[in-house]
């Protein structure tokens, strides 16, 4: 059946006054609070980090943020767009750590010695651990948010890797190359970087178990520093002792 359309001469029915009033009220409810968008982003970061994208409803987001459900569609058009903007919001707030890592690398490169690189790796780990645990032990939701995206990827995964993870990972790899110039294979360097990052993330994501097994009642600056020193000492010893793996050609022979 062909849909009936209005001709150019046929007037389009005017909107009922009641519908216009309802539309205005909905728009005011969504846009009336200048902080509604920021509150939605803040709440979304926490809920998406705790539950993941699939298990977080628009109703939950609106309720936690104290806004009308219409505010989600008004500010972000959809739950998917809100999720993507939440990832960008978390990355923007965390971007200050990347220049810090870059300064650590430049300092090591200026000296140009393996010892300077090892000191740079120690600074990298301390900075990373402090950021993961947060200042004075408060929870930083951005790593958990990124973890959910990696475990249950959406279309945003490429953005997370390219803009959030890869720049920092490449800095760590550059420090490892400077500390171990005999590591000619990129695979060797990558595996060492995985090992360092993996220790940091394990201590972060398993923090309730970590605290219980370590007989710690709460996160304290003392414990955070101890964790950073341990991962540093363990990683540097492993980096010094680990032989360079054979290249891809040698592995297939």
Secondary structure, DSSP 8 states (H G I E B T S, - for coil): -------TTS------HHHHHHHHHHHHHHHS-TTHHHHHHHHHHHHHHHH-STT--HHHHHHHHTS-HHHHHHHHSSHHHHHHHHHHHHHHHHTHHHHHHHHHHHHHHHH-SHHHHHHHHHHHHHHHHHHHH-GGG---HHHHHHHHHHHS--TTHHHIIIIIIHHHHHHHHHHHHHH-TT---HHHHHHHHHHHHHHHHHHHHTHHHHHHHTT-SS--HHHHHHHHHHHHHHHHHHHHH------HHHHT-
